[in-house]
Amino acid sequence: MSSLGSFKAYDVRGRIPEEIDESLAYDIGRAYAAFVKPRRVAVGYDIRLSSPALAAAVKCGLRDCGSDVLNIGLWGTEGAYFATFAGKLDGGVMVTASHNPPDYNGMKFVREEARPISADTGLREMRTLIESGRLPAKAAQPGSERPLDIRAQYLEHLLGYVDVARLRPLKIVVNAGNGGAGLIVDELEPHLPFEFIKLNHQPDGTFPHGVPNPMLEENRAVTAEAVRASRADLGLAWDGDYDRCFFFDESGQFIEGYYLVGLLAESFLRSEPGGRIVHDPRLTWNTLDIVRRGGGTAVLCKSGHAFIKHKMREVDAVYGGEMSAHHYFRRFSYCDSGMVPWLLVAALISERGAPLSALVGERMRLFPASGEINRRLTSDTGAILARVRGQYQAAALTIDCTDGLSMEFPEWRFNLRGSNTEPLVRLNVESRGSEPLMRTKTAELLKLIDG
């Protein structure tokens, strides 16, 4: 029996078939149609074995309510975004569970212009429609379904972010994690001067080499080793639906997403002086310093793609970034893409004639960071945050609760927040130029959190 507990803050996600099955997927299609009232909807699905059947059920629910379905087939999440905004459609549904284990699946939803639908902007209403049995009856005139092939238009859009003629012949390790990213790399390959060393390249919903989640340290070694073994210029890895892109420098060192936010912000401000850059509260000092130096305006926003996208539209930001490796672009309808960032970074390496380590190394020394550390909850999130706040508030220069608890001191700061999707608290710590201080304070906080 499926469960409405699969409705989360930003999407629908759960175990197959206990929490999500084809019957619920059909009802979700009907609920989406009732809430959005779309005339034309793009529907795509990721490489999971359960995805085609769930997508078929969603499409059936949409058609039965009179909506026309444009089937984009096997894609990453950004394919549904692109189809919706580039095709001027009324909405999009992507069947995916991103980096979750193979027995999970889920769905992400957007409306016109690829505007996200989250718990605050429609998911709660969709759940209520299903829960109360107030789903619409079958339409007198059911909707139609046809394939939509936007691949060529999408590739042209991606290549529009770089001057291909100025790219150097870089050697790049690409680890798709048996997700969908390899399909796009293969289609971009003939247009680029790069040599790709491909790892776990073929899509495989059984994930034979483990769940594609490069945020986990244990998943990074294979990419790092391949970079060193092949003497590559750059290493890349993606999660399953490739809406997040992770970077390794020429020595195989993993580069925290935080420093990529600063690098890309700097790049955009060179072409658009005075532009607005949206960032999350977890790690901030490097981004703030770069945006100030570049003459831009930094805009703080709560973590999470729905919040970032809304804020970007509100302030018309040219770029937005989260340290969790989500990167958002005005030209991509303010949506996140896992393909645009690495093209931009490859262009920067080519343009400056410097390796990635040189592009971010000084920033890493100026603002050393812990990276995100997760702790499973042993008590209520609020109680943990209150305990930490009580310990440090007397010495804090600033206290901010935009997203969890952020506290700043003269030479270090931290953010502690509860996860929106798991029973975890997440900690990030940074300092001004002192890695020993950052490590000392991180250990101090973890001891306090663990009780």
N, C-alpha and C positions, 0 to 999 in steps of 0.2 A: 504494500500500500504506500503510495507516494505521500510526501509530507509538505505542508505549506511552510514548515520551518526552513525549507530550502530558500525562501525569500530572504535575502540578506540586505545589507545597507546599499550596495551598488549593483547587485545582480541577483540572479537565481543560481544556486549552486548546492549540490548534494550528491550523496551516494546513489549509484544505479543498482537495482531499481527501487531500493527501499525508500529513498527520498524523492527521486525524480523518475518518472516512467512516461511512456507515450501518452497515457490518458491525461496526466497532468500537463504534458507539453501541448496537447490538443486544447485543453482548457486555457492555458496561458496564451495561445494564439487568439482564442476568442476574447479573452480579457484585454489583450493588447488592442485588438480591433475595437472593442467597446470604449476603451479609454482614449486612444489616440484618434480614432475614426479616420484611419488612413485610406486613401484611394490606392496607392501603390507602395509596396513594402519590399525591400531587399531582404533576402534570407540566405545566410551562409552557414557553414559548419566547419569545425576543425578536424584534426586527424584521428580523433578518438573513435574507437570501434562502434560506440553507441550513438555517435553524432548524426549519421545519415537518417536513422530511424526517428530520432527526436526531431530533427529538422523537418522531416516529412509530416510528422504529427502537428507541428506548429503551423506549417503551411496549410494543412487541411483545415485547422481552426480558423486561420485568416480567411481562406477562400469561402468557408461556410458562412462567414459573416459579411461577405461581399467585397472583401479587399482583393486586389490583384497582387499576385506574388511574382517578384522578379528573382529568380533563383541564381545566385552567384556561385553556388557549389562550394568546393573545398577552398578555404581561404584562411587568413588570419583575421583577428578582430578588426584590424584597420581596413580590411577589404569591405566589411559592412559599413564602416564609417565613410569610406571613399565613395562607394556605390550610392549611398544616401545623399551626400552633399554634391557630388559631381553629377549625379543623374537627376538632381532636383526631385528626389522622391519624398514621400511623406514620412518615411521611417525605415528602420532596419532592425533585424534580429540576428544575432550571432550565437550559434550553439557552440559553447566552449566552456571548459573548466580550467583553462590556462595551464598553470603549473601543478594542479592537484594530481593525486594518484590516478592510475588508469580506470579505476572503478568509480570515478566521479565524473559528473558532467554538469552543465549549467547553461545559462543564457545571459547575454548582455543586450540591452535595448537602447535604441535612440529614436528620436523623432526627427522632424524636418531639420535640415542643416547639420545632421548628426549630433543634435543636442541630447545629452545623456538623460536617461530615465532612471532615477535612483529611488530609494525609499521615500525621500522628501518630495519627489516630483512625479510620482505615479505608481511605483512598485507597490506601495501600501494599498492604493486604491485597486490595483489589479488583483492583489491577494484577497481583498475584501469581496470583490465581485465573485471570485471563485468560491470563497468560504461561505458566502451567503446564498449561493445558487442563483444569483441574479445575472447570469451570463446571457447574452442576447440569443434569441432564437435564430435558426438558420435563415439567411436572407432569401428572399424570393428569387433573386438573381445572384447565384454564387459568383465569386471572383474567379479570374483566370490565373494561369501560371505559365510563365515562359522563361527560358534561360536569359541571363544578362551577362554578356562577356565584356567586361570593362578592363581586362588585363592590360591591353595596349595603352589605354588612356592612363591607367595607374602607373605603368612604367615610365611613360612620358612625364608624368607629374613628378615622380621621384627623381628622374634625371635632371629635371628643371632646377633642382637645388644646387647643382654643381656645374662648373664649366669643365666638361669632359676633356676638352682639348688640353687643359692645364694640369690634368691629373698625372702623377708619376706612376710608373709600373710597379706598384707595391705588391709585396707578397703578404697575403692575409689568410690567417687560419679562421675558418668559420665552423662553429659547432652548433648545428640546428637542434641537437638533443632529440633527434627523431621526431621533432615537431614539424611545423609547416614552413619555417623560414627558408629551408633549402630550396623549395620550389621557386621562391622569388629570387634568391641568389642566382639560380640557374638561368632565370630569364633576364636578369640584369647583366650577367657575365659577358655576353657578346658585345655589349655597349661600353664596357669598361676595360682599362688597360691592366687590370689586376690579375695576379695569379692566385687562385684560391686553393688552399689545402682544406679539404672537406672532411669533417668528422661527424659521425652519427647523422649523416646527411639525408637519408631516405626517410620519409614520413612513415611512422609505425606506431599505431595507437596502443600497442602493448608496452611501449617504452622499454625496449630490451636493455638499454644502457642506463636505466634509472629515470626518474621523473625529471623533465627538463626544467630545472629551477636553479639558475646560476647564483641566486642569492645565498644558497647553501654552500658553505665553504668546501664541503667534501665533493661538490660537483665541479669545482673549478680546476682541479689538478690536471685533468686530461687536456684541457685547452691550453693551460700554462705550459705543460710539457711539450705539446705539439709546436707551440710558438718557439720554444728554445731549440727543439730538435731540428726544425726546418729553417731556423734563423729568419723568422718572419718579421715583418715590420709592425704587425698589428694582429691581435687576436680578438675574436668576437664570439659571443654566445647569446642565445635567446631562450626565452621560455616557450612553452608549447604553442601559444597563439601569437607569438613574436610581437606583442605590443610593448615589450621591454627588451632593451639591448644592453649588453654588458661588455666591458672593454678590458683588454689585457695589453700592456705595453710590449715593446720589442724584447724585453727580458723575461716576459711571461708573468710579470707582476699584475695582479688584479687591481684595477683602478676603481675606487669607490665612485658610485654614481654622482655623489656630491660634487666632485671636482669636474665632472663632465658638465654639470649644470653651469658652473662658472665659466668653463671654456666656451660653451655654446652661447652663453649670455654675452660674453666679450665679443664673439664673432658677429652676432646680430647687431650689437650696438655700434660696431664699426660701419655697418651699412645703413643703420638707422639710428643716428645720434639722438638721444633724448627719448628713446623707446622705453616702453614699460616691460619689466621682466617679473613674472609671477613665480614665487618660490614657496616651499613649504617650511614649517617652523622647526623641523627636526635638527637640521644643521644649517646655519645661516651666515656666519661671519665672512667666509670666503666669498659667497655670492654677493653679500652687501658691499664688500670692499671692491670687488670687480665692477659691479654696476655703478657705484659712485665714481670710480676712476674713469669709467666709460661714458659718463655724462647721462646715464639712464636713470630711471626711477624703479626701485625695487618695491614690489607689492607682495605683502605677506598673505598667505591663504592657508586655510586648514588642509591637511593632507587628504588625498582621495581624488580620483579623476573627476568625479561629478563636481566637486567644489572648485577644483583648479580650472576646469573648462568654463564654469559659470563666471568665475572671477576674471578669466582672460577676456571673455566677451564683454564683461562690464567695463573693463579698463582698456579694451582693444590692445592687449599685450601682443608684442611681436613673437615672444617666446615664453614658455613656462617650463619649469623642471622640478622634479622631485628626486631626492637622493635615492629613492627606490628604483631608479632607472626608467621612470616614465618621463618622456620628453614631448612637449606640446608645441604646436606651430600654428601661427595665425593662418598661413597659407594652406594648412591642412584642416581648415574649418575649426581651428582651436583644439583639434583632437591630438591624441598621442599616437606616435608611430615608432615602431622598432626598426624601420628601414632608413628613415631620413637621418637619424643621428649619426650612424656610422659613415654614411656618404659625406656628411658635412665634416666629420673628423678626418676622413681620408683626404678630403680637399684641403683641410688646414695643414696636415702633414706635408702634402705636396707643395702647397703655397709657401710655407715657411721653411721648407727644407730641413725640418727638425723632427725627431721622433716624438711619439706621444709622451714619453717620460720627460722630455724637455718642455713640452707644452703645459704639463700639469705639475712637474716636480717641485718648482718653487712654491706653488700654491699649497701643496701638501706639506711642505716644511713650515710655511707661515701659519697654517691652520690645521694641525694634525687632528684627526678625528678617529673615534673608536669604531666607526661602522655600527650598524644597527645590531644590538644584542637583545635577544628575546629571552624572557623568563616566563615559565608557566605559572599561572596564578595560584597562589597558596591562600589568598584571601581576596576580598573585594577590591577591585581596581581603585575605587575611591579611597579606601582605607590606606592602600599603599601610597597613593599620591599625597594624602594628608600627612602620613608619617614622614615622607621625604621633604615635603614643604616645611613641616614643623622643624626639621633638623637644620634647614639652610636659610629660612626666610630672613633671619636677623642680619645676615651678611650679604644678602642679594641686592644688587643694584636695580634689577628689574625682575618682575614676575609677570608672566603672560600665560593666559589660559585659552589661547586661540585653539589649540589642539593638545589636550592633555595639560602637562605642566612644563613650562619653559622657565628656567631661572638663569640669570646672567650675573657674573662676578667680574672683577677687573680683568682677570687673566684666563677665565674658563667659563663655560656655560654647558647646560644640558637640557634635553627634552625627554620627558617620560610620558608615555601615552598608552592607553589600552588599545588592543587590536580591535578592528571592526569585524573581523571574520573568525578569530580564534581566541581561546581563553589564555591570552598572553598579555604581558606588558612589554613594551619596546623602549629600549634606552639608547640614546645617542649623546655622546659627550665630545666636546672639542675644546681646544685651548689656543692661546696666542703664542705660537712658536715653541711650545714646550711639550714634546711627546711624553717625557716622564710625568709632568703634571697631569696631562690628559689620562695617562694610565693609572696614576694614583687615585684620581678622582673617580674614574670608572670603577675601580675595585672597591672604593669606599661606598659608592652608590649601590653596587650590586650586593654588598654585604647588608646594607640597609633594606634593600628590596626583598632579599631572601629572608629577612627577619631573624 
